[in-house]
């Protein structure tokens, strides 16, 4: 099954977090997928902006960094992330990410349900 961007993507500017923009995929258009995935999106974070620290319960999250430089908080351990970096936050753990580079920090965000 193949769907076009126009069929799947919903842009969310700001997302209540200032300089964050999400391209959210409508997973319900793929039968059975929304039972396993909570989110599949492209996130863009403006310079100096961040996704606040949050803890995952009942799901896990992967980020795949596409562009930019971020400072990633992995349960209190700070790490620099750049294109090609993959992060993983299992259920019961927390994370945040801040754009510390010049330009946009862009990454794929995938939430997997337990």
BELDAFEN-V905170 format. One record per residue. N is the residue number from 1. RES is the residue in one small letter. SS is DSSP state (H for helix, E for strand, C for the rest). Layout:
((N | RES | SS) (N | RES | SS))
//
This chain:
((1 | x | C) (2 | x | C) (3 | x | C) (4 | x | C) (5 | x | H) (6 | x | H) (7 | x | H) (8 | x | H) (9 | x | E) (10 | x | E) (11 | x | E) (12 | x | E) (13 | x | E) (14 | x | E) (15 | x | C) (16 | x | C) (17 | x | C) (18 | x | C) (19 | x | C) (20 | x | E) (21 | x | E) (22 | x | E) (23 | x | E) (24 | x | E) (25 | x | E) (26 | x | C) (27 | x | H) (28 | x | H) (29 | x | H) (30 | x | C) (31 | x | C) (32 | x | C) (33 | x | C) (34 | x | C) (35 | x | C) (36 | x | C) (37 | x | E) (38 | x | E) (39 | x | E) (40 | x | E) (41 | x | E) (42 | x | E) (43 | x | E) (44 | x | E) (45 | x | E) (46 | x | C) (47 | x | C) (48 | x | C) (49 | x | C) (50 | x | E) (51 | x | E) (52 | x | E) (53 | x | E) (54 | x | E) (55 | x | E) (56 | x | C) (57 | x | C) (58 | x | C) (59 | x | E) (60 | x | E) (61 | x | E) (62 | x | E) (63 | x | E) (64 | x | E) (65 | x | E) (66 | x | E) (67 | x | E) (68 | x | C) (69 | x | E) (70 | x | E) (71 | x | E) (72 | x | E) (73 | x | E) (74 | x | E) (75 | x | C) (76 | x | C) (77 | x | E) (78 | x | E) (79 | x | E) (80 | x | E) (81 | x | E) (82 | x | E) (83 | x | C) (84 | x | C) (85 | x | C) (86 | x | E) (87 | x | E) (88 | x | E) (89 | x | E) (90 | x | C) (91 | x | C) (92 | x | C) (93 | x | C) (94 | x | E) (95 | x | E) (96 | x | E) (97 | x | E) (98 | x | E) (99 | x | E) (100 | x | C) (101 | x | C) (102 | x | C) (103 | x | C) (104 | x | C) (105 | x | E) (106 | x | E) (107 | x | E) (108 | x | E) (109 | x | E) (110 | x | E) (111 | x | E) (112 | x | E) (113 | x | E) (114 | x | C))
//
